[in-house]
Amino acid sequence: MLGYILSFCLAVILIAVSTLSVQLAVLAWVRVFRSAPKVPMAQLSDSELPHVLVQLPVCNEGYLALRVAAAACALDWPRDRLTIQLLDDGTAENHAALAAGLVGLAPEGVSLQLLRRGDRKGFKAGNLAFGLAHSDAPYVAIFDADFVPSSDFLRRTVPALVADNGLAFVQARWGHNNRNLNWLTRVQGLLLDSHFAVEQEARFRAGLPMSFNGTAGVWSRAAIENGGGWTGDTLTEDLDLSMRCVMKGWRAAMISDLVVPGELPPNAAAWRAQQARWTKGHAQCARKLLPMVWNSALPFWTKTAMTLQMCQFAFYTLAFTSAAISLFMMSVGLPPYPAVAILGLIVTFLGLSCSVGYLWLGQRMLGQEGARKLYRALVLAVVFPSGLILANTRATFEAFFSTRMDFTRTLRAGEIHAGGWRGAPELMVGVFVAAVALAESANWSALFFVFAVSGLVSIGAMGATSGMPQPARQRITLAE
C-alpha cells in the first residue's frame, strides 16, 4: 500500500513537471512560427514629447548608482520634460557619499533629484511609490543601478505608449556587460537570453500576458494607478503589478532590438540569493493573485497562461519532492510501479530536451549560435540550476508558510557575502544523494540524479569560495 501511494504521488509530480516542460516547448514553437506584431510608434516633434519620469531605485550601490545616474542624464529627451529621481534606500553614511558624488554630475538644465525616504518599508516597491508621489509625469522609466540605458532609450519606447493607450508598459531586452567573466555568468547569460528572446518574445507574439522584468522598461502612469500601484507585499513587485494590470485589461509590448546592458551576479552566493528572492516572490504572487485570477472574467486560456507563468517557481519544489520520494523508496527497497519508472524516464528526457532546445533557440534567435564555448555552457546551464533546488524550495515554503519579508539585494562585483551560507548544505546533500543513488543502482532515476548531484556539488563548491575577496572597485558587507 505504501508503495502504491508513493508511486501515485511520484506520478502526479512527474506530470506537473512535464507540464512546465511542455510550456517551454509551446513558447519555443510560438517564437519560431509566429511573426512579431508591429509596435506602432507615435510620430512626435520635440515640442509634442510628453513629460517622462526616470526612476533609479538604489540601495548602497556605490559607483553603480553614479553610473546609472550619469546614463539617465545623457538620455535624449527635452530637458524641460525630463525628471530623474535617484531613489536612495541606503544607509545615512552611503547616502552622504552618494550626494557628494552627484555634485556636478548632471548637465545644466537636467533635473536630477536625490530622494531618500528614511525607511525600507515595501522595499523596492515602496521606494518607487515614494518617488511617484513626488511627480505627476504620465510616463515612468525604471532602471536598476546595474543597468546602463543608451541615450536613445526613451525615443524608442515612449512613442509606443503614446500611440497605444492600452499598453501598460514597454519592455526592452537585457544585455550582459560581464557575461564572459566566468562559467556562472555565461550560464546566466544563456538563461536570460532565452527568457527574453524566446519566452517574453513568444508571449508578446501570441498576445499572452507578459510580466515586466523590473528594469529597462517604461510604464504608463495610468496603468500603474489603475492596477493598484506598487505594493510591497511580495518580493517581485514587477510580476505582481503586471498581473494586476492584466486583470484590468492592460497589455504590454516588447522592443526586442533595444538592448539595455546590465551586470550579472558574479558568484554563487549572489546568484543563489537572487534566484531565491525571485522564486519566493513568484510564489507570493501566486498565493496572492491566483484566487483573483480564477474568480475574474478573463478567458480560460488567459487564466491558464497567467497561472503557468506565476507557477514556474514550482519546478524546484517538485524536483525536491520527487527526489525525496525516490530516495526514500530506494532506501527501503520499494521499487516504483513499472509504469511510473517509465514515466520518470520520459519526463526526464522531455525536461532535458525542452531545456536544452529552449536555451539553444535563445542563442539562435539572437544570432549567437556560433558563439565560442556555447555547447559547454549549454550543459552547465542545465547543471547549475539543479544546484538551486534546496535554496529555492526553502524560499517557496517561506512564501506560503511564513510572513518573513527579507529583501536580499543582489550582490555586486567585489561585495562580500556576510551570511552563513558557504555551500555546505548543497555539498552535504549532493554527497548524500550520490551515495544513496549509487548504493541502490536505480537505473530508472539515474539520469535525474546525475544532474541533481552535479548541480548541488557545483553550486556548493562555488559557494565555498563566494565569501572570499574579489577584485573590484568596492567592497560592501551585506547580511543575508
C-alpha positions as CSV (number, residue, x, y, z in Angstrom):
1,M,0.0,0.0,0.0
2,L,2.8,2.4,0.9
3,G,4.5,1.7,-2.5
4,Y,1.2,2.3,-4.3
5,I,0.7,5.7,-2.5
6,L,4.3,6.9,-3.1
7,S,4.2,5.8,-6.7
8,F,0.9,7.7,-7.2
9,C,2.4,10.8,-5.6
10,L,5.5,10.5,-7.8
11,A,3.4,10.1,-10.9
12,V,1.4,13.3,-10.1
13,I,4.7,15.2,-9.5
14,L,6.2,14.0,-12.8
15,I,3.1,15.0,-14.7
16,A,3.3,18.5,-13.2
17,V,7.0,18.8,-14.1
18,S,6.2,17.7,-17.6
19,T,3.6,20.4,-17.9
20,L,6.2,23.0,-17.1
21,S,8.5,21.5,-19.7
22,V,5.7,21.4,-22.3
23,Q,5.1,25.1,-21.6
24,L,8.7,25.8,-22.7
25,A,8.2,23.8,-25.9
26,V,5.0,25.6,-26.7
27,L,6.6,29.0,-26.2
28,A,9.5,28.0,-28.4
29,W,7.1,26.9,-31.1
30,V,5.3,30.2,-31.0
31,R,8.6,32.1,-31.1
32,V,9.7,30.3,-34.2
33,F,6.4,30.2,-36.2
34,R,4.5,33.3,-35.1
35,S,5.6,36.6,-36.6
36,A,6.2,39.6,-34.4
37,P,3.4,42.2,-34.3
38,K,4.4,45.7,-35.3
39,V,4.6,48.1,-32.4
40,P,3.0,51.4,-33.5
41,M,5.1,54.5,-32.7
42,A,3.7,57.9,-32.4
43,Q,5.4,60.4,-34.7
44,L,6.0,63.4,-32.4
45,S,8.0,66.5,-32.7
46,D,10.2,67.6,-29.8
47,S,7.6,70.1,-28.8
48,E,5.0,67.3,-28.5
49,L,7.0,64.9,-26.4
50,P,5.4,64.2,-23.0
51,H,7.0,64.6,-19.6
52,V,8.9,61.5,-18.6
53,L,10.0,60.5,-15.1
54,V,13.1,58.3,-14.9
55,Q,13.2,56.4,-11.6
56,L,16.5,54.9,-10.4
57,P,15.9,52.8,-7.2
58,V,19.2,52.2,-5.4
59,C,20.4,50.9,-2.1
60,N,24.0,51.1,-1.1
61,E,25.1,50.7,-4.8
62,G,28.3,52.8,-4.7
63,Y,29.7,53.7,-8.1
64,L,26.8,51.9,-9.9
65,A,24.4,54.5,-8.6
66,L,26.5,57.2,-10.1
67,R,26.9,55.3,-13.3
68,V,23.2,54.8,-13.9
69,A,22.5,58.4,-12.9
70,A,25.0,59.6,-15.5
71,A,23.4,57.4,-18.1
72,A,20.0,58.8,-17.2
73,C,21.3,62.3,-17.5
74,A,22.5,61.5,-21.0
75,L,19.1,60.4,-22.3
76,D,18.0,62.2,-25.4
77,W,14.8,64.0,-24.3
78,P,13.8,67.6,-23.9
79,R,15.3,68.7,-20.6
80,D,12.2,70.6,-19.6
81,R,10.2,67.4,-19.8
82,L,12.6,65.0,-18.1
83,T,12.8,64.4,-14.4
84,I,15.3,61.9,-13.0
85,Q,14.8,60.6,-9.5
86,L,17.7,58.8,-7.7
87,L,15.7,57.0,-5.1
88,D,18.1,56.1,-2.3
89,D,17.2,53.4,0.2
90,G,20.7,53.1,1.5
91,T,22.2,53.9,4.9
92,A,22.8,57.5,6.0
93,E,26.6,57.1,5.6
94,N,26.3,55.8,2.0
95,H,23.6,58.4,1.2
96,A,26.0,61.2,2.2
97,A,28.7,59.7,-0.1
98,L,26.2,59.4,-2.9
99,A,25.1,63.0,-2.5
100,A,28.7,64.1,-2.7
101,G,29.3,62.0,-5.8
102,L,26.4,63.6,-7.6
103,V,27.8,67.1,-7.4
104,G,28.4,68.3,-10.9
105,L,27.2,65.1,-12.5
106,A,24.0,66.4,-14.1
107,P,24.4,68.7,-17.1
108,E,22.9,72.2,-16.9
109,G,19.1,72.1,-17.3
110,V,18.7,68.4,-16.3
111,S,16.5,67.8,-13.3
112,L,18.3,65.2,-11.2
113,Q,16.7,64.7,-7.8
114,L,18.2,62.6,-4.9
115,L,15.3,61.4,-2.7
116,R,15.6,59.4,0.5
117,R,12.5,58.3,2.4
118,G,14.4,57.2,5.5
119,D,13.0,53.6,5.8
120,R,12.7,50.5,3.6
121,K,9.1,49.7,4.1
122,G,7.9,47.9,1.0
123,F,11.5,47.6,-0.3
124,K,11.8,48.5,-4.0
125,A,8.0,48.8,-4.4
126,G,7.8,51.3,-1.6
127,N,10.7,53.2,-3.0
128,L,9.1,53.5,-6.4
129,A,5.8,54.5,-4.9
130,F,7.5,57.2,-2.8
131,G,9.1,58.6,-6.0
132,L,5.8,58.6,-7.8
133,A,4.2,60.8,-5.1
134,H,6.8,63.5,-5.9
135,S,6.0,63.7,-9.7
136,D,2.9,63.9,-11.9
137,A,4.7,62.7,-15.1
138,P,2.4,60.5,-17.3
139,Y,5.2,58.0,-18.2
140,V,7.8,56.4,-15.9
141,A,11.0,54.7,-17.0
142,I,12.7,52.4,-14.5
143,F,16.4,51.3,-14.3
144,D,18.1,49.3,-11.6
145,A,21.5,50.5,-10.6
146,D,23.4,47.9,-12.6
147,F,21.8,48.8,-15.9
148,V,23.1,51.4,-18.4
149,P,20.5,52.6,-21.0
150,S,21.6,54.1,-24.3
151,S,20.8,57.7,-25.0
152,D,18.0,56.8,-27.4
153,F,16.1,54.6,-25.0
154,L,13.2,57.0,-24.4
155,R,12.9,57.9,-28.1
156,R,12.4,54.2,-28.9
157,T,10.0,53.3,-26.1
158,V,7.8,56.2,-25.0
159,P,6.2,56.8,-28.5
160,A,4.8,53.2,-28.3
161,L,2.9,54.1,-25.1
162,V,1.7,57.4,-26.7
163,A,0.5,55.6,-29.8
164,D,-1.3,52.8,-27.9
165,N,-3.1,53.9,-24.7
166,G,-3.9,50.2,-23.9
167,L,-0.2,49.4,-23.2
168,A,0.7,49.3,-19.6
169,F,4.5,49.1,-20.2
170,V,7.1,48.6,-22.9
171,Q,10.0,46.2,-22.0
172,A,13.5,46.2,-23.6
173,R,15.8,43.2,-23.6
174,W,18.6,42.8,-21.1
175,G,22.2,42.6,-22.2
176,H,25.1,41.5,-20.0
177,N,28.3,43.5,-19.5
178,N,30.1,40.8,-17.6
179,R,28.8,37.7,-19.5
180,N,32.3,36.2,-20.1
181,L,33.6,36.8,-16.5
182,N,33.3,33.1,-15.6
183,W,31.2,30.0,-16.4
184,L,28.5,31.0,-14.0
185,T,27.9,34.4,-15.7
186,R,28.0,32.6,-19.1
187,V,25.2,30.3,-17.9
188,Q,23.2,33.2,-16.5
189,G,23.6,34.9,-19.9
190,L,22.2,31.9,-21.7
191,L,19.2,31.6,-19.3
192,L,18.3,35.3,-19.5
193,D,18.8,35.4,-23.3
194,S,16.2,32.6,-23.7
195,H,13.9,34.3,-21.2
196,F,13.8,37.4,-23.3
197,A,14.4,36.1,-26.9
198,V,12.1,33.1,-26.5
199,E,9.7,33.3,-23.6
200,Q,9.0,37.0,-23.4
201,E,9.0,37.4,-27.2
202,A,6.6,34.4,-27.6
203,R,4.2,35.8,-25.0
204,F,4.2,39.1,-26.9
205,R,3.7,37.5,-30.3
206,A,0.9,35.3,-29.1
207,G,-0.9,38.1,-27.2
208,L,-0.3,36.3,-23.9
209,P,0.1,38.1,-20.5
210,M,3.6,39.4,-20.1
211,S,5.4,40.4,-17.0
212,F,7.6,43.5,-16.5
213,N,11.2,42.5,-15.7
214,G,11.7,45.1,-13.0
215,T,14.1,47.3,-15.0
216,A,14.8,48.6,-18.6
217,G,11.2,49.5,-19.3
218,V,8.7,52.4,-19.4
219,W,5.3,52.4,-17.7
220,S,2.2,54.3,-18.3
221,R,1.4,56.0,-15.1
222,A,-2.3,55.5,-15.8
223,A,-1.7,51.7,-15.8
224,I,0.2,51.8,-12.5
225,E,-2.6,53.6,-10.8
226,N,-5.4,51.6,-12.4
227,G,-3.6,48.4,-11.5
228,G,-3.4,49.3,-7.8
229,G,0.0,50.8,-7.7
230,W,3.3,49.4,-6.4
231,T,2.8,47.2,-3.4
232,G,5.4,45.7,-1.2
233,D,3.6,42.6,0.0
234,T,5.6,40.4,-2.4
235,L,9.3,40.3,-3.3
236,T,8.6,40.5,-7.1
237,E,6.7,43.8,-7.3
238,D,7.1,43.8,-11.1
239,L,5.2,40.5,-11.6
240,D,2.6,41.5,-9.1
241,L,1.7,44.8,-10.7
242,S,1.9,43.3,-14.2
243,M,-0.6,40.6,-13.4
244,R,-2.9,43.0,-11.7
245,C,-2.8,45.2,-14.8
246,V,-3.7,42.2,-17.0
247,M,-6.8,41.7,-14.9
248,K,-7.7,45.3,-15.6
249,G,-7.4,44.8,-19.4
250,W,-3.9,46.3,-19.9
251,R,-1.4,44.8,-22.4
252,A,2.4,45.0,-22.8
253,A,4.9,45.2,-25.6
254,M,8.5,44.1,-26.3
255,I,11.0,46.2,-28.1
256,S,13.3,43.2,-28.8
257,D,16.0,45.0,-30.7
258,L,16.5,47.5,-27.9
259,V,19.1,46.1,-25.5
260,V,20.0,47.6,-22.1
261,P,23.2,46.1,-20.7
262,G,23.4,45.2,-17.0
263,E,25.6,43.2,-14.6
264,L,25.1,39.5,-13.8
265,P,25.7,38.2,-10.3
266,P,29.4,37.3,-10.3
267,N,29.5,34.4,-7.9
268,A,27.3,31.6,-6.5
269,A,26.3,33.4,-3.3
270,A,24.9,36.4,-5.2
271,W,23.2,34.2,-7.8
272,R,21.7,31.9,-5.2
273,A,20.3,34.8,-3.2
274,Q,18.9,36.4,-6.3
275,Q,17.2,33.3,-7.5
276,A,15.8,32.5,-4.1
277,R,14.3,36.0,-3.9
278,W,12.7,35.7,-7.3
279,T,11.4,32.2,-6.5
280,K,9.9,33.4,-3.2
281,G,8.4,36.5,-5.0
282,H,6.7,34.3,-7.7
283,A,5.3,32.0,-5.0
284,Q,4.0,35.0,-3.1
285,C,2.3,36.4,-6.2
286,A,0.7,33.0,-6.9
287,R,-0.6,32.9,-3.4
288,K,-1.9,36.4,-3.6
289,L,-3.2,36.6,-7.1
290,L,-4.3,33.2,-8.4
291,P,-7.6,33.3,-6.4
292,M,-8.3,36.7,-8.0
293,V,-7.3,35.4,-11.5
294,W,-9.6,32.4,-11.4
295,N,-12.5,34.5,-10.0
296,S,-12.1,37.1,-12.7
297,A,-14.0,37.2,-16.0
298,L,-10.8,36.6,-18.1
299,P,-10.9,33.9,-20.8
300,F,-9.9,30.4,-19.6
301,W,-6.7,30.4,-21.8
302,T,-5.6,33.7,-20.2
303,K,-6.1,32.4,-16.7
304,T,-4.2,29.3,-17.6
305,A,-1.3,31.3,-19.1
306,M,-1.1,33.5,-16.0
307,T,-1.2,30.5,-13.7
308,L,1.7,28.8,-15.6
309,Q,3.7,32.0,-15.6
310,M,3.4,32.6,-11.9
311,C,3.9,28.9,-11.0
312,Q,7.2,28.4,-12.8
313,F,8.8,28.5,-9.3
314,A,7.2,25.2,-8.5
315,F,9.8,23.3,-10.6
316,Y,12.3,23.3,-7.7
317,T,9.8,22.2,-5.1
318,L,8.5,19.4,-7.4
319,A,12.1,18.3,-8.2
320,F,13.0,18.3,-4.5
321,T,9.8,16.3,-3.5
322,S,10.4,13.9,-6.4
323,A,14.0,13.3,-5.3
324,A,12.9,12.8,-1.7
325,I,10.3,10.2,-2.5
326,S,12.6,8.4,-4.9
327,L,15.4,8.3,-2.4
328,F,13.1,7.0,0.3
329,M,11.7,4.3,-1.9
330,M,15.2,3.2,-2.9
331,S,16.4,3.2,0.7
332,V,13.5,1.0,2.0
333,G,13.5,-1.3,-1.0
334,L,10.2,-0.2,-2.5
335,P,10.5,-0.2,-6.3
336,P,8.1,2.1,-8.2
337,Y,5.5,0.6,-10.4
338,P,6.9,-0.1,-13.8
339,A,4.7,2.5,-15.4
340,V,5.9,5.2,-13.0
341,A,9.5,4.3,-13.7
342,I,8.9,4.6,-17.4
343,L,7.1,7.9,-16.8
344,G,10.1,9.1,-14.9
345,L,12.4,8.4,-17.8
346,I,10.1,10.0,-20.3
347,V,9.7,13.2,-18.1
348,T,13.5,13.4,-17.5
349,F,14.3,13.2,-21.2
350,L,11.4,15.6,-22.0
351,G,12.7,18.1,-19.5
352,L,16.3,17.9,-20.7
353,S,15.4,18.1,-24.4
354,C,13.0,21.0,-23.8
355,S,15.5,22.9,-21.6
356,V,18.4,22.5,-24.0
357,G,16.3,23.3,-27.0
358,Y,14.9,26.4,-25.3
359,L,18.4,27.6,-24.4
360,W,19.8,26.9,-27.8
361,L,16.9,28.6,-29.5
362,G,17.6,31.7,-27.5
363,Q,21.1,31.9,-28.9
364,R,19.8,31.0,-32.4
365,M,17.2,33.8,-32.3
366,L,20.0,36.3,-31.3
367,G,22.4,35.1,-34.0
368,Q,24.8,33.7,-31.4
369,E,24.6,30.0,-32.1
370,G,28.2,30.0,-33.3
371,A,29.5,31.6,-30.1
372,R,32.7,30.2,-28.6
373,K,32.2,27.7,-25.7
374,L,28.4,27.6,-26.3
375,Y,27.9,23.9,-26.1
376,R,29.8,23.6,-22.8
377,A,27.8,26.5,-21.5
378,L,24.6,24.7,-22.6
379,V,25.4,21.7,-20.5
380,L,26.3,23.8,-17.5
381,A,23.0,25.8,-18.0
382,V,21.2,22.5,-17.2
383,V,23.5,21.5,-14.3
384,F,23.9,24.8,-12.4
385,P,20.2,25.5,-11.8
386,S,19.8,22.0,-10.3
387,G,22.1,23.2,-7.5
388,L,19.4,25.7,-6.5
389,I,16.9,23.1,-5.5
390,L,17.5,23.4,-1.8
391,A,17.5,27.3,-1.6
392,N,14.5,27.7,-3.9
393,T,12.5,25.0,-2.2
394,R,13.1,26.8,1.1
395,A,12.1,30.1,-0.5
396,T,8.8,28.5,-1.7
397,F,7.9,27.2,1.7
398,E,8.7,30.6,3.3
399,A,6.4,32.2,0.8
400,F,3.4,30.0,1.7
401,F,4.1,29.4,5.4
402,S,5.9,32.4,6.7
403,T,5.3,36.2,6.9
404,R,9.0,36.9,6.8
405,M,9.9,39.5,4.1
406,D,13.6,39.8,3.8
407,F,14.8,41.6,0.6
408,T,18.3,40.3,-0.1
409,R,19.7,42.8,-2.7
410,T,21.8,41.0,-5.3
411,L,25.5,41.4,-4.5
412,R,27.6,43.3,-7.0
413,A,31.2,42.6,-8.1
414,G,33.6,42.8,-5.2
415,E,30.9,42.7,-2.4
416,I,31.4,40.2,0.3
417,H,28.6,37.8,1.2
418,A,28.2,38.1,5.0
419,G,25.6,35.4,5.6
420,G,26.3,31.9,7.0
421,W,25.9,30.1,3.7
422,R,29.2,28.8,2.3
423,G,27.9,26.0,0.1
424,A,27.8,23.4,2.9
425,P,24.1,22.4,2.5
426,E,24.4,21.7,-1.2
427,L,27.7,19.8,-0.8
428,M,26.4,17.6,2.0
429,V,23.1,16.9,0.3
430,G,24.9,16.3,-3.0
431,V,27.3,13.7,-1.5
432,F,24.4,12.0,0.4
433,V,22.2,11.7,-2.7
434,A,25.1,10.4,-4.7
435,A,25.9,7.8,-2.1
436,V,22.3,6.5,-1.8
437,A,21.8,6.5,-5.6
438,L,25.0,4.6,-6.2
439,A,24.3,2.1,-3.5
440,E,20.8,1.3,-4.8
441,S,21.8,1.4,-8.5
442,A,18.3,2.7,-9.5
443,N,18.6,2.8,-13.3
444,W,15.2,4.4,-13.8
445,S,16.2,7.6,-12.0
446,A,20.0,7.6,-12.7
447,L,20.0,10.5,-15.2
448,F,17.9,12.7,-12.9
449,F,20.3,12.2,-10.0
450,V,23.4,12.7,-12.2
451,F,22.2,16.2,-12.9
452,A,20.9,16.9,-9.4
453,V,24.2,15.8,-7.8
454,S,26.3,17.6,-10.3
455,G,24.3,20.8,-9.7
456,L,24.4,20.6,-5.9
457,V,28.1,19.9,-5.8
458,S,28.9,22.6,-8.3
459,I,26.9,25.3,-6.5
460,G,28.2,24.1,-3.2
461,A,31.8,24.2,-4.3
462,M,31.4,27.7,-5.8
463,G,29.6,28.8,-2.6
464,A,32.6,27.7,-0.6
465,T,34.6,30.5,-2.3
466,S,31.9,33.1,-2.6
467,G,32.8,34.8,0.6
468,M,36.4,35.3,-0.5
469,P,37.5,38.8,-1.5
470,Q,37.1,39.6,-5.2
471,P,39.0,42.2,-7.2
472,A,36.6,45.1,-7.7
473,R,36.0,48.8,-7.2
474,Q,34.1,48.4,-3.9
475,R,33.5,46.0,-1.1
476,I,30.4,46.2,1.0
477,T,29.4,43.7,3.7
478,L,25.8,42.6,3.4
479,A,23.8,40.4,5.8
480,E,21.8,37.6,4.1
